[in-house]
Amino acid sequence: MDILRRKYEDLIAKEADIKKDMSRVEGQRKRPREDVLLWLEHVETVKKQVTEGLLILEEQFAEQFPDRPQFLAAADISW
């Protein structure tokens, strides 16, 4: 789980850097490259998949261990 968390945090950091660069470039009236826009769309898809995966893990944990506390605290991926 730590590897997933670290990879997710790296992805979010890279996304933030690219969005910051894009906003700076917009001030210069330049359009972002198509591959950058596609990558950002892909990041959104990955974030959604991670969230859904964590929710599934949470449900499975609750089914397996009903007397235990929440596994991921309702899939809080703000880590």
N, C-alpha and C positions, 0 to 999 in steps of 0.2 A: 504494500500500500504506500510505503514511503517513496518508492520509485515513481509510482503514478502521481503522487502529490508533487514531487519535484519536477517531473516533466510538465505537469499542468501549470505549475507556477512559472516555469520557463516560458511556456507558450503564451501565457497571459502577459508576461513582461515584454516579450517580443512584440505582441500585438499592440501593447500600449506605446512602445517606441515607434512602431510604424505609423500608428494613428497620429502621434505627435509630429512626426516628419511630414505626414500628409497635410496636416493643418498648416504647417509652416509653408509648404509648397503652394497650397491654395492661395496664400497671400501673394504669391508671385504669379498667379494666374496660370499655373501649370496643372495639367490633368495627370492624375496618377496612372501608371501603366496598368494595363488590363490584368497582367498576372498578379499584381499587388491586390487589386480588387478581388480577384478570384481566391487568392490566399486568405484574405480577410473573411470571405464567405465560408471558406473551408474551416477556419478557426471557429466561427460561430457553430458550425455543424459539430465539430469535435467537442466544444464546450457543452452542447446539448447532449451528445452521446455520453460524456462523462457524468453529467448530472443524472441522466436516466439510469446509467449503470450503477451509480451510487444508491439511487432509490431502490433498485432491484436488490442490491446487496443488503440494504436496510430491511427490506421486507423478508428476505430469506433468513437473515439473522434473527429477526423477531419470531419467525416460525420455528426455527431450530432451538432458540433459547428464550422462550416467552418470559421466564423469570429474571432475565438479565436486563441491565439498562440498555438504552439505545446504542446501537453499534456506531453510527456516524452522526448522531444527533440530527436526524431528518435530512441527511445528505447535505450538510452545510459545506459547500465547496469553497467557501471563502478562505479556508485553511489559514 
